Amino acid sequence: MQELTAARRARSLATEPLLPVAALALLAVAAAALNATVMCWASVGALAGFALSGSV
């Protein structure tokens, strides 16, 4: 029974929208700092797509 609760915790952490949003925002900032324009806009587009998909 304890494994089931661990699986539920892992699933809830994996589906938490904070992690991918934070990762994409960090990628956008890092790409902007490195002057990687295409990667910066790609990560901003991914953030917008993630927000518009209803996942947030």
DSSP file (Angstrom, degrees, kcal/mol; ACC not computed):
  #  RESIDUE AA STRUCTURE BP1 BP2  ACC     N-H-->O    O-->H-N    N-H-->O    O-->H-N    TCO  KAPPA ALPHA  PHI   PSI    X-CA   Y-CA   Z-CA
    1    1 A M     >        0   0    0      0, 0.0     4,-1.3     0, 0.0     3,-0.1   0.000 360.0 360.0 360.0 -32.0    0.0    0.0    0.0
    2    2 A Q  H  >  +     0   0    0      1,-0.2     4,-1.8     2,-0.2     5,-0.1   0.826 360.0  58.3 -69.7 -30.5    2.9    2.3    0.7
    3    3 A E  H  > S+     0   0    0      1,-0.2     4,-2.4     2,-0.2    -1,-0.2   0.859 101.2  56.7 -65.4 -34.4    4.2    1.9   -2.9
    4    4 A L  H  > S+     0   0    0      1,-0.2     4,-2.2     2,-0.2    -1,-0.2   0.903 106.8  47.7 -64.4 -40.8    0.9    3.1   -4.2
    5    5 A T  H  X S+     0   0    0     -4,-1.3     4,-2.3     2,-0.2    -1,-0.2   0.871 111.1  51.3 -69.3 -34.1    1.2    6.4   -2.3
    6    6 A A  H  X S+     0   0    0     -4,-1.8     4,-2.4     2,-0.2    -2,-0.2   0.892 110.1  49.8 -67.0 -38.4    4.8    6.8   -3.6
    7    7 A A  H  X S+     0   0    0     -4,-2.4     4,-2.4     2,-0.2    -2,-0.2   0.894 110.4  50.1 -66.2 -39.6    3.6    6.2   -7.1
    8    8 A R  H  X S+     0   0    0     -4,-2.2     4,-2.4     2,-0.2    -2,-0.2   0.904 110.6  49.5 -65.2 -40.6    0.9    8.8   -6.6
    9    9 A R  H  X S+     0   0    0     -4,-2.3     4,-2.1     2,-0.2    -2,-0.2   0.916 111.6  48.4 -63.6 -43.0    3.4   11.3   -5.3
   10   10 A A  H  X S+     0   0    0     -4,-2.4     4,-2.1     1,-0.2    -2,-0.2   0.901 112.4  49.1 -64.5 -40.6    5.7   10.7   -8.2
   11   11 A R  H  X S+     0   0    0     -4,-2.4     4,-1.8     2,-0.2    -2,-0.2   0.895 110.4  50.0 -66.5 -39.9    2.8   11.1  -10.7
   12   12 A S  H  X S+     0   0    0     -4,-2.4     4,-0.6     1,-0.2    -1,-0.2   0.880 111.6  48.6 -68.5 -35.5    1.7   14.3   -9.1
   13   13 A L  H  < S+     0   0    0     -4,-2.1     3,-0.4     1,-0.2     6,-0.2   0.875 111.2  50.6 -68.2 -36.6    5.2   15.7   -9.2
   14   14 A A  H  < S+     0   0    0     -4,-2.1    -2,-0.2     1,-0.2    -1,-0.2   0.805 115.0  42.4 -71.5 -29.0    5.5   14.7  -12.8
   15   15 A T  H  < S+     0   0    0     -4,-1.8    -1,-0.2    -5,-0.1    -2,-0.2   0.433  83.0 117.9 -98.6   0.6    2.2   16.4  -13.8
   16   16 A E    ><  -     0   0    0     -4,-0.6     3,-0.8    -3,-0.4    40,-0.1  -0.535  60.0-146.1 -66.9 124.8    2.8   19.5  -11.7
   17   17 A P  T 3> S+     0   0    0      0, 0.0     4,-1.6     0, 0.0     5,-0.2   0.652  87.9  75.9 -71.5 -12.4    2.8   22.4  -14.2
   18   18 A L  H 3> S+     0   0    0      1,-0.2     4,-2.5     2,-0.2     5,-0.2   0.888  90.3  55.4 -65.8 -38.1    5.4   24.4  -12.2
   19   19 A L  H <> S+     0   0    0     -3,-0.8     4,-2.4    -6,-0.2     5,-0.2   0.958 111.1  39.3 -63.9 -54.3    8.3   22.2  -13.2
   20   20 A P  H  > S+     0   0    0      0, 0.0     4,-2.5     0, 0.0     5,-0.2   0.879 117.0  51.2 -66.1 -34.0    8.0   22.5  -17.0
   21   21 A V  H  X S+     0   0    0     -4,-1.6     4,-2.4     2,-0.2    -2,-0.2   0.927 112.2  46.3 -66.9 -43.4    7.1   26.2  -16.8
   22   22 A A  H  X S+     0   0    0     -4,-2.5     4,-2.3    -5,-0.2    -1,-0.2   0.902 113.4  49.6 -64.6 -40.1   10.1   26.9  -14.6
   23   23 A A  H  X S+     0   0    0     -4,-2.4     4,-2.2    -5,-0.2    -2,-0.2   0.917 113.2  45.7 -65.8 -43.2   12.4   24.9  -16.9
   24   24 A L  H  X S+     0   0    0     -4,-2.5     4,-2.3     2,-0.2    -2,-0.2   0.884 112.7  50.4 -68.2 -38.1   11.2   26.7  -20.0
   25   25 A A  H  X S+     0   0    0     -4,-2.4     4,-2.2    -5,-0.2    -2,-0.2   0.908 111.1  48.8 -65.8 -40.6   11.4   30.1  -18.3
   26   26 A L  H  X S+     0   0    0     -4,-2.3     4,-2.6     1,-0.2    -2,-0.2   0.896 110.7  51.2 -64.2 -40.0   15.0   29.2  -17.2
   27   27 A L  H  X S+     0   0    0     -4,-2.2     4,-2.6     2,-0.2    -2,-0.2   0.902 109.5  50.6 -63.2 -41.1   15.8   28.1  -20.8
   28   28 A A  H  X S+     0   0    0     -4,-2.3     4,-2.1     2,-0.2    -2,-0.2   0.914 112.8  45.3 -63.7 -43.0   14.4   31.4  -22.2
   29   29 A V  H  X S+     0   0    0     -4,-2.2     4,-2.3     2,-0.2    -2,-0.2   0.912 114.3  48.4 -68.0 -42.4   16.5   33.5  -19.8
   30   30 A A  H  X S+     0   0    0     -4,-2.6     4,-1.8     2,-0.2    -2,-0.2   0.904 112.1  49.2 -65.2 -40.3   19.6   31.5  -20.4
   31   31 A A  H  <>S+     0   0    0     -4,-2.6     5,-3.1     1,-0.2     9,-0.2   0.884 111.3  49.7 -66.7 -37.8   19.2   31.7  -24.2
   32   32 A A  H ><5S+     0   0    0     -4,-2.1     3,-1.0     3,-0.2    -1,-0.2   0.895 109.9  51.1 -66.6 -38.5   18.7   35.4  -24.0
   33   33 A A  H 3<5S+     0   0    0     -4,-2.3    -2,-0.2     1,-0.3    -1,-0.2   0.843 111.4  47.4 -66.9 -32.8   21.8   35.8  -21.9
   34   34 A L  T 3<5S-     0   0    0     -4,-1.8    -1,-0.3    -5,-0.2    -2,-0.2   0.396 114.1-119.0 -87.4   3.6   23.8   33.8  -24.4
   35   35 A N  T < 5 +     0   0    0     -3,-1.0     2,-1.2     1,-0.2    -3,-0.2   0.836  62.5 150.3  60.6  34.6   22.3   35.9  -27.2
   36   36 A A     >< +     0   0    0     -5,-3.1     4,-2.3     1,-0.2    -1,-0.2  -0.733  19.0 177.6 -96.1  83.7   20.8   32.7  -28.7
   37   37 A T  H  > S+     0   0    0     -2,-1.2     4,-2.5     1,-0.2     5,-0.2   0.884  73.2  49.3 -60.1 -45.6   17.8   34.5  -30.3
   38   38 A V  H  > S+     0   0    0      1,-0.2     4,-2.2     2,-0.2    -1,-0.2   0.922 113.6  45.7 -64.1 -44.1   16.3   31.4  -32.0
   39   39 A M  H  > S+     0   0    0      2,-0.2     4,-2.2     1,-0.2    -1,-0.2   0.863 111.3  53.8 -67.8 -35.0   16.4   29.3  -28.9
   40   40 A C  H  X S+     0   0    0     -4,-2.3     4,-2.1    -9,-0.2    -2,-0.2   0.946 111.9  43.2 -62.9 -48.6   15.0   32.1  -26.8
   41   41 A W  H  X S+     0   0    0     -4,-2.5     4,-2.4     1,-0.2    -2,-0.2   0.844 111.5  55.7 -67.7 -32.5   12.0   32.6  -29.1
   42   42 A A  H  X S+     0   0    0     -4,-2.2     4,-2.0    -5,-0.2    -1,-0.2   0.912 110.0  44.9 -64.6 -41.9   11.5   28.8  -29.3
   43   43 A S  H  X S+     0   0    0     -4,-2.2     4,-2.1     2,-0.2    -2,-0.2   0.867 112.5  51.0 -71.8 -34.9   11.3   28.5  -25.5
   44   44 A V  H  X S+     0   0    0     -4,-2.1     4,-2.2     2,-0.2    -2,-0.2   0.901 110.9  49.9 -65.9 -39.5    9.0   31.5  -25.3
   45   45 A G  H  X S+     0   0    0     -4,-2.4     4,-2.7     2,-0.2    -2,-0.2   0.873 108.6  52.1 -64.2 -37.7    6.8   29.9  -27.9
   46   46 A A  H  X S+     0   0    0     -4,-2.0     4,-2.5     2,-0.2    -2,-0.2   0.899 108.8  50.6 -65.8 -39.3    6.8   26.6  -25.9
   47   47 A L  H  X S+     0   0    0     -4,-2.1     4,-2.2     2,-0.2    -2,-0.2   0.917 111.9  47.5 -61.9 -43.2    5.7   28.6  -22.8
   48   48 A A  H  X S+     0   0    0     -4,-2.2     4,-2.5     2,-0.2    -2,-0.2   0.922 112.6  48.4 -65.3 -43.4    2.9   30.1  -24.8
   49   49 A G  H  X S+     0   0    0     -4,-2.7     4,-1.3     1,-0.2    -2,-0.2   0.893 111.0  50.9 -63.0 -39.3    1.8   26.8  -26.3
   50   50 A F  H  <>S+     0   0    0     -4,-2.5     5,-1.0     1,-0.2     6,-0.5   0.898 112.3  46.8 -64.6 -40.4    1.9   25.2  -22.8
   51   51 A A  H ><5S+     0   0    0     -4,-2.2     3,-0.9     1,-0.2     5,-0.3   0.886 113.5  48.0 -69.2 -38.5   -0.3   28.0  -21.4
   52   52 A L  H 3<5S+     0   0    0     -4,-2.5    -1,-0.2     1,-0.2    -2,-0.2   0.675  97.6  70.8 -77.6 -15.7   -2.7   27.9  -24.3
   53   53 A S  T 3<5S-     0   0    0     -4,-1.3    -1,-0.2    -5,-0.2    -2,-0.2   0.635 110.3-114.6 -75.9 -11.2   -3.1   24.1  -24.2
   54   54 A G  T < 5S+     0   0    0     -3,-0.9    -3,-0.1    -4,-0.3    -2,-0.1   0.547  85.0 118.9  90.4   6.9   -5.0   24.3  -20.9
   55   55 A S      <       0   0    0     -5,-1.0    -4,-0.1     1,-0.2    -3,-0.1   0.701 360.0 360.0 -78.8 -18.8   -2.2   22.6  -18.9
   56   56 A V              0   0    0     -6,-0.5    -1,-0.2    -5,-0.3    -5,-0.1   0.439 360.0 360.0-100.4 360.0   -1.7   25.6  -16.7
